[in-house]
């Protein structure tokens, strides 16, 4: 039996990538899942699927959105992202708005078409704005590490 101590493994939270690839790819993949689930909701309501089925899809969308925001905020924290708070505040605002659209849809105050269109516009604006800036900043941060 060896008496030598093993060197502890270090945990590397920041993937070594010249383009922020792992983190950017994860954000893009999750964005794709969100938009795909939203499209599924919209198709389901257009087909006239049962309310229980469309509600389940919408509930999954809200849950996935909350998980996505948590994941994205972890990436920002790990990387010391300087605009973390502004970005996280937008996440909180968006999640509240999506939950409100869900509530209004379930209460028959808005149509599924209006809810879906509004949620999609909200997501696309965020993805093209703060998320785009985050991904560009992650790429620059990786380049500066070189």
C-alpha angles and dihedrals in degrees: 000000000000120000093200115113118233118239108246116247115248120229111229110201095175110069112226104242131138094220104036083253103157094048095040091047091051092051091048092048092051091047088053091051091051094050091044092052090047090052089050089053092050093047091047093053092045090053089052095241117178116285091241091058095048092044090052090053092048091048090052090050092053091047093048091048091054091049092047092052091049090050093047092048090052090054090051093049095047090052096045090240107197094213095049098120096048091048093046090049089055089051090054091049093047094048090051090050094048090049088050091052088050091051093047092048092050090048090052090241092124133024122251087245092056093044092049094045092048094047091048092050090050093050095045092049091052094045091050093044124032095011092050090050091048092052092048090049091049090053091050091047090055092048090052091052089062 
